[in-house]
Amino acid sequence: MALIGFLQRTAGRAVRVAAGVALIGVGAALGGGWLALAVVGLVPLVAGAAGVCLIAPLAHQPLRAPHRAGA
């Protein structure tokens, strides 16, 4: 599962945070029913900031990546 490996690294966390910010921005800009998109955008934002990968357990991987020495 290369995707999950990527999402658990620092670059993957940054991508998730950026995606969350983008979803929140689009949802807030469009307003109305699109505000739900802003709420959904909180999930990748918070998960990326907390360093957890919510889809990792689906691939039998740990929710939080193990700490690597020197990383």
Secondary structure, 3 states (H helix, E strand, C coil): CHHHHHHHCHHHHHHHHHHHHHHHHHHHHHCHHHHHHHHHHHHHHHHHHHCECCCHHHHCCCCECCCCCCC
